[in-house]
Amino acid sequence: MEDFLLLDNQLADDEIILRDNLRRWVDAEVIPKMPNAFEQAIFPKEFIQQTADLGLLGMTLPQQYGGSEASYITYGLACQELERGDSGLRSFVSVQSSLCMYPIFRYGSEQQKQRFLKKMAQAKLIGCFGLTEPDAGSDPASMKTTAKKVAGGWLLNGTKMWITNAPIADLAIVWAKTSEGIRGFIVETEFKGFSCNEISHKLSLRASATGELVLQDVFVPDENYLPGSDRGLGAPLSCLNQARYGIAWGAIGAAMACYEKAVEYSLERKQFDKPIASFQLIQKDLAEMLTEIVKAQCFNLQLGKLKQENKASAVMVSMAKMNACREALNIARQARNILGANGISLEYHIIRHMNNLETVFTYEGTDNVHHLIVGRHITGISAFE
Amino acid sequence: MRDYLGALLTMKILVAVKRVVDYNVKVRVKSDHSNVDIANVKMSMNPFDEIAVEEAVRLKEKGIAEDITVVSIGPAKCQETLRTALALGADQAIHVETDANLEPLAVAKCLKALVEREQVQLVILGKQAIDGDNNQTGQMLAALLDWPQATFASAVECQADKVAVTREIDGGLETLSLTLPAVITTDLRLNEPRYASLPNIMKAKKKPLNTIPVTELNIDVSPRLTTVKVEAPAERDAGIKLESVEQLVEKLKVEGLI
């Protein structure tokens, strides 16, 4: 789509090259497959190896651990382009990179980094992130999963819910309560007592594998305990912060896809002998959609620069995620409306994005909680703790 | 070059790439009809040139070519296009910098100078650029160098100092055998260009890219043509569907077309 505010001038050549290449890949290899994948509720397995071959898994990590030392803006642009394809595809990359490789990189031992990260970058090992539970969503501190110290390791018990990638995972980063607080563990899915139930009957993120993790007296050896996670809940929250940054970019990618489709359709669709794009109400919608996309892109770009300089705060990321998801969902709904009946057909992609964004709006921190995080920043008073 | 092994070990390829308006952009004509408006328009590598880069990289991967140089002639932004080619697998890049809009003859002369300087045995170019649609540069370059040429290649097969090039022509397929050094221009079906991976994009940042001003080549690049007027194609009205041949004949009569 048009670079309305000439934001490309702010990007480095390699950032533009990655984005344009990925756009070509998504257009040719992803979008044509998505209507069927969504309808049949399948995550296309070929995307796993393809995203690894493109170098998208753990891209910001150092080369010695399989990354490319890519800038945070590059990571953001990748999320944007992937979600132009489908939120499920972007979720796969987010979870593998920000929620699984990142905690091992940041909180893992050197031996754990050596053992897992390169294989994860190559998609030889797929990860998932177990924080949310059936009764612990916005309030993760109320989790019931426990880890009890035993000789040579830990005994884990509990249930984790709504876990992206769970049915295809080889390992899970599981957060559990110990006698000293919340800690992280690398649980390999072949450990005895571990099982996963796929969650079906979803009407959103259908082309993404979601599951429930059940841990029954799972013995996790000491070598799989994340030693740096002794800071408690701050550790999983720092991972979510990484992922939310990518979501802020990704949601706008989905919005771009909807906006472009709405523009194209409104210029072609004729009613009352003229393109519906000539009606003032449609133009007002399109103008609002483009405005919100450009505003969010500016926010993302500045946030990416700050992240690169290690100056981005969690509240900034919350605001970016909150704003991008809300506006993307509104844009998808407006676009759906412009397309009329065609708007509900998978053939036009908008309804798929719209349904996906319903999840993106509330996962990794609901819209409400992000408002409260920003509210706490403004007032100094926490409304939820 | 006559020696089989020698040819294998030393073949250098030059690939010319042009930065053009992206094929997805709907261009608009400037209000003074002097040209299309390319201010702030998305630009990318000419798609036929992407195919040329891909073919060169495949020849290198097969061990037939040793070294690939990409060249682009134009403003500073061409460096992004060259970095893309480096990310796809070229070894080094030359940017001939000019803000002037060069015509095919001037481009061919610049390329000839570079071919001689870089000692290449094979030049691969897109059959045409999707902006000017001239389809002349490759042919002019071959003439200036007095090298054999094969245009619109749909398959390329290298053997010792010969290259067999298949071309799609009206009657079917035509295969030419050229003796190197030679010039090849690419058609759409020659290959499907790969996607640049992020690690290769990062590696490309460190590959050599030399910029030289066009004046350094001592070539007269002044235009030979004058553009009189640029106009958008006339808008076509939508057609209508008719039920039968009779209706068609009647309609053509009514319209005074037969």
Interface residues (C-beta under 8 A of the other chain):
Chain A: E2 D3 L6 D13 D14 I16 I17 L18 D20 N21 L22 R24 W25 D53 L54 G55 L56 M59 S68 E69 A70 T74 A78
Chain B: N40 K42 S44 Q79 E80 R83 T84 A87 Y195 A196 S197 L198 P199 N200 I201 M202 A204 K205
